[in-house]
């Protein structure tokens, strides 16, 4: 257990930040699931209209360091290729 004032403050800060990170990670997973659902149901028009929001959300999350930028870019690239293949 933390026994200094600064260590106690850090524990509080870390717990708040962990909650924020979980929300961001969840957003990342949900946006990918939503896009994959559109692709599986062969809705190209909806997928194309959702693509800018998808890119924005994924890169916003990558910018904060929840996932690496390369991971985000790879996901965007694969999704874009799937849309073009429809």
C-alpha positions in Angstrom: 0.0 0.0 0.0 1.2 3.5 -0.8 2.5 5.3 2.2 3.5 8.7 0.9 1.2 11.5 -0.1 2.4 11.6 -3.7 2.0 7.8 -4.0 -1.6 8.0 -2.8 -2.3 10.8 -5.4 -0.7 8.7 -8.1 -3.0 5.8 -7.2 -6.0 8.0 -7.6 -4.8 9.4 -10.9 -4.0 5.9 -12.3 -7.4 4.6 -11.4 -9.1 7.5 -13.2 -6.8 7.1 -16.2 -7.5 3.3 -16.3 -11.2 4.1 -16.6 -10.7 6.5 -19.4 -8.4 4.0 -21.2 -11.1 1.3 -20.9 -13.7 3.6 -22.5 -11.3 4.4 -25.4 -10.4 0.7 -25.9 -14.1 -0.1 -25.9 -14.8 2.6 -28.5 -12.1 1.2 -30.7 -13.5 -2.3 -30.6 -17.1 -1.1 -31.1 -16.2 1.0 -34.2 -14.4 -2.0 -35.7 -17.3 -4.3 -34.9 -19.8 -1.9 -36.5 -17.8 -1.6 -39.7 -17.3 -5.4 -39.9 -21.1 -5.8 -39.5 -21.7 -3.4 -42.4 -19.2 -5.3 -44.5 -20.6 -8.8 -43.6 -24.1 -7.6 -44.6 -22.7 -6.3 -47.9 -23.9 -2.7 -47.3 -21.3 -0.9 -49.4 -23.1 2.4 -49.4 -23.4 2.6 -45.7 -19.8 1.4 -45.2 -18.6 4.2 -47.5 -20.5 6.8 -45.6 -19.3 5.4 -42.2 -15.6 5.2 -43.4 -14.6 8.9 -42.6 -16.0 8.5 -39.0 -14.3 5.2 -38.7 -10.9 6.6 -39.7 -11.4 9.6 -37.4 -12.3 7.4 -34.4 -9.5 4.9 -34.9 -6.8 7.5 -35.4 -8.0 9.5 -32.4 -7.6 6.4 -30.2 -4.2 5.7 -31.8 -3.1 9.2 -31.0 -3.7 8.7 -27.3 -1.6 5.5 -27.3 -4.4 3.0 -26.5 -3.4 1.1 -29.6 -0.3 1.7 -31.7 -0.5 3.9 -34.8 0.6 1.1 -37.0 -2.2 -1.1 -35.6 -4.7 1.6 -36.4 -3.3 2.1 -39.9 -3.4 -1.6 -40.6 -7.1 -1.8 -39.5 -8.0 1.1 -41.7 -6.2 -0.3 -44.6 -7.8 -3.7 -44.3 -11.3 -2.3 -43.9 -10.8 0.0 -47.0 -9.6 -3.0 -49.1 -12.7 -4.9 -48.0 -15.0 -2.1 -48.9 -13.4 -1.8 -52.4 -13.7 -5.5 -52.9 -17.5 -5.4 -52.4 
